[in-house]
C-alpha cells in the first residue's frame, strides 16, 4: 500500500466516529462561552489543548471559580491516559524524525489512537503505518475545530443530539472486542472495567489511569495462563 | 491570566503525549515489555466505555433502566459474532434508540 492510501484509510476509518465527536465539540463550544471565555480563547483552546474531556472539565471548573492550580491538575489527570497510548506507540514510531514524532504526539487522542492502534498491531511489519495515524488524527483535529466553532457560534441555542455521543463507546467496543484473543486480554478488560466502577465511586480523580494500570497489571499477572492454554 | 492557563494546560497535555516518543524509550525494547504494551489499548479504552455507559450516577449504580448498558451488551455480542465495526456501531445505536423510545 502507498502512503496516501494508508493516510486515506486512517481518514475513512476515523470518519464514522465524528458523528459522536461533532456534538461533543459543539457542547464544549457552548460551555466555553457560557464559562466566560472569549470567542478566541474558546476556539483556540481546542487547538492548544486538543483534548475534549479535559477541555469540558476546564470550562466547568472555570465557571465555578475553581483555583487555577486545581484546573491544571484536573486537565493533567484526565489526559494522563495519553501517556499510556504514547508508550504503546513507541515501538512503531520511535524511528521517525523529531518533526513526525512531535506531530503525531500532538494528534494522539482517544479516537485517533483507538482507530490506528488496531492497524498498527495487525500490520506491525509495515514501515509507513504512521500515515494512518496522521490521517485519523487530522480528521479528528479538523472535526474538533469545526465543531468548536459551531458551538461558539450557537451559544445557548444548543440542539438536542446528545444521544449521538453514544457512537464513541460503541466504536471502542467494536475495536477492543476483536483484540480479546487470550485469557490475559480478557482479564485485562474485565479488571479494568470493574476497577473503574470502584475508583469512580471513590471519587478518585485519576480513575482512568488507575483503572488502566490495574488492567495492565492483571493482564501481566495472568499472561502465564496463556502459555498453558 | 486565562491565556497562560490555557497554554500551560496545552503544554502539559502535549508533554504527556510526547515524552514516551521523545526517545527516552529505546525502540529495541525486550519482547516481554513489548508484550505488556499490547494490554494498553484494552486497559485504557475499557474504562472509557464503562464510564460512557453511565453505570454509576451520583455514586449509585444505575442498571435496571440503563438502555446504554443493554445496547452495549448487544453490540458486544454483534462484535463477537461478526467482527465488523459498522455492524457493531449501527446495531448498537439502533438498539439504544429503540430501547429508549419504547
Boltz contact constraints between the chains, C-beta under 6 A:
constraints:
  - contact:
      token1: [A, 41]
      token2: [B, 2]
      max_distance: 6.0
  - contact:
      token1: [A, 45]
      token2: [B, 6]
      max_distance: 6.0
  - contact:
      token1: [A, 48]
      token2: [B, 6]
      max_distance: 6.0
  - contact:
      token1: [A, 48]
      token2: [B, 10]
      max_distance: 6.0
  - contact:
      token1: [A, 49]
      token2: [B, 9]
      max_distance: 6.0
  - contact:
      token1: [A, 49]
      token2: [B, 10]
      max_distance: 6.0
  - contact:
      token1: [A, 49]
      token2: [B, 13]
      max_distance: 6.0
  - contact:
      token1: [A, 51]
      token2: [B, 13]
      max_distance: 6.0
  - contact:
      token1: [A, 68]
      token2: [B, 5]
      max_distance: 6.0
  - contact:
      token1: [A, 72]
      token2: [B, 8]
      max_distance: 6.0
  - contact:
      token1: [A, 72]
      token2: [B, 9]
      max_distance: 6.0
  - contact:
      token1: [A, 75]
      token2: [B, 9]
      max_distance: 6.0
  - contact:
      token1: [A, 76]
      token2: [B, 12]
      max_distance: 6.0
  - contact:
      token1: [A, 79]
      token2: [B, 13]
      max_distance: 6.0
  - contact:
      token1: [A, 79]
      token2: [B, 16]
      max_distance: 6.0
  - contact:
      token1: [A, 81]
      token2: [B, 44]
      max_distance: 6.0
  - contact:
      token1: [A, 82]
      token2: [B, 16]
      max_distance: 6.0
  - contact:
      token1: [A, 82]
      token2: [B, 17]
      max_distance: 6.0
  - contact:
      token1: [A, 83]
      token2: [B, 16]
      max_distance: 6.0
  - contact:
      token1: [A, 84]
      token2: [B, 40]
      max_distance: 6.0
  - contact:
      token1: [A, 84]
      token2: [B, 44]
      max_distance: 6.0
  - contact:
      token1: [A, 86]
      token2: [B, 17]
      max_distance: 6.0
  - contact:
      token1: [A, 86]
      token2: [B, 20]
      max_distance: 6.0
  - contact:
      token1: [A, 86]
      token2: [B, 21]
      max_distance: 6.0
  - contact:
      token1: [A, 87]
      token2: [B, 20]
      max_distance: 6.0
  - contact:
      token1: [A, 88]
      token2: [B, 37]
      max_distance: 6.0
  - contact:
      token1: [A, 88]
      token2: [B, 40]
      max_distance: 6.0
  - contact:
      token1: [A, 90]
      token2: [B, 20]
      max_distance: 6.0
  - contact:
      token1: [A, 90]
      token2: [B, 25]
      max_distance: 6.0
  - contact:
      token1: [A, 91]
      token2: [B, 27]
      max_distance: 6.0
  - contact:
      token1: [A, 91]
      token2: [B, 34]
      max_distance: 6.0
  - contact:
      token1: [A, 93]
      token2: [B, 21]
      max_distance: 6.0
  - contact:
      token1: [A, 94]
      token2: [B, 27]
      max_distance: 6.0
  - contact:
      token1: [A, 95]
      token2: [B, 27]
      max_distance: 6.0
  - contact:
      token1: [A, 101]
      token2: [B, 21]
      max_distance: 6.0
  - contact:
      token1: [A, 105]
      token2: [B, 17]
      max_distance: 6.0
  - contact:
      token1: [A, 105]
      token2: [B, 18]
      max_distance: 6.0
  - contact:
      token1: [A, 105]
      token2: [B, 21]
      max_distance: 6.0
  - contact:
      token1: [A, 108]
      token2: [B, 17]
      max_distance: 6.0
  - contact:
      token1: [A, 114]
      token2: [B, 45]
      max_distance: 6.0
  - contact:
      token1: [A, 117]
      token2: [B, 41]
      max_distance: 6.0
  - contact:
      token1: [A, 166]
      token2: [B, 96]
      max_distance: 6.0
  - contact:
      token1: [A, 169]
      token2: [B, 49]
      max_distance: 6.0
  - contact:
      token1: [A, 169]
      token2: [B, 52]
      max_distance: 6.0
  - contact:
      token1: [A, 170]
      token2: [B, 75]
      max_distance: 6.0
  - contact:
      token1: [A, 170]
      token2: [B, 89]
      max_distance: 6.0
  - contact:
      token1: [A, 170]
      token2: [B, 92]
      max_distance: 6.0
  - contact:
      token1: [A, 171]
      token2: [B, 89]
      max_distance: 6.0
  - contact:
      token1: [A, 172]
      token2: [B, 45]
      max_distance: 6.0
  - contact:
      token1: [A, 172]
      token2: [B, 49]
      max_distance: 6.0
  - contact:
      token1: [A, 173]
      token2: [B, 75]
      max_distance: 6.0
  - contact:
      token1: [A, 173]
      token2: [B, 76]
      max_distance: 6.0
  - contact:
      token1: [A, 174]
      token2: [B, 79]
      max_distance: 6.0
  - contact:
      token1: [A, 174]
      token2: [B, 85]
      max_distance: 6.0
  - contact:
      token1: [A, 174]
      token2: [B, 88]
      max_distance: 6.0
  - contact:
      token1: [A, 174]
      token2: [B, 89]
      max_distance: 6.0
  - contact:
      token1: [A, 176]
      token2: [B, 42]
      max_distance: 6.0
  - contact:
      token1: [A, 176]
      token2: [B, 45]
      max_distance: 6.0
  - contact:
      token1: [A, 177]
      token2: [B, 79]
      max_distance: 6.0
  - contact:
      token1: [A, 178]
      token2: [B, 83]
      max_distance: 6.0
  - contact:
      token1: [A, 179]
      token2: [B, 42]
      max_distance: 6.0
  - contact:
      token1: [A, 185]
      token2: [B, 42]
      max_distance: 6.0
  - contact:
      token1: [A, 188]
      token2: [B, 39]
      max_distance: 6.0
  - contact:
      token1: [A, 188]
      token2: [B, 42]
      max_distance: 6.0
  - contact:
      token1: [A, 188]
      token2: [B, 43]
      max_distance: 6.0
  - contact:
      token1: [A, 189]
      token2: [B, 42]
      max_distance: 6.0
  - contact:
      token1: [A, 189]
      token2: [B, 46]
      max_distance: 6.0
  - contact:
      token1: [A, 192]
      token2: [B, 43]
      max_distance: 6.0
  - contact:
      token1: [A, 192]
      token2: [B, 46]
      max_distance: 6.0
  - contact:
      token1: [A, 192]
      token2: [B, 47]
      max_distance: 6.0
  - contact:
      token1: [A, 193]
      token2: [B, 46]
      max_distance: 6.0
  - contact:
      token1: [A, 193]
      token2: [B, 50]
      max_distance: 6.0
  - contact:
      token1: [A, 196]
      token2: [B, 47]
      max_distance: 6.0
  - contact:
      token1: [A, 196]
      token2: [B, 50]
      max_distance: 6.0
  - contact:
      token1: [A, 200]
      token2: [B, 56]
      max_distance: 6.0
  - contact:
      token1: [A, 201]
      token2: [B, 56]
      max_distance: 6.0
  - contact:
      token1: [A, 201]
      token2: [B, 59]
      max_distance: 6.0
  - contact:
      token1: [A, 208]
      token2: [B, 47]
      max_distance: 6.0
  - contact:
      token1: [A, 211]
      token2: [B, 47]
      max_distance: 6.0
  - contact:
      token1: [A, 212]
      token2: [B, 43]
      max_distance: 6.0
  - contact:
      token1: [A, 212]
      token2: [B, 44]
      max_distance: 6.0
  - contact:
      token1: [A, 215]
      token2: [B, 43]
      max_distance: 6.0
  - contact:
      token1: [A, 216]
      token2: [B, 39]
      max_distance: 6.0
  - contact:
      token1: [A, 216]
      token2: [B, 43]
      max_distance: 6.0
  - contact:
      token1: [A, 219]
      token2: [B, 39]
      max_distance: 6.0
  - contact:
      token1: [A, 220]
      token2: [B, 36]
      max_distance: 6.0
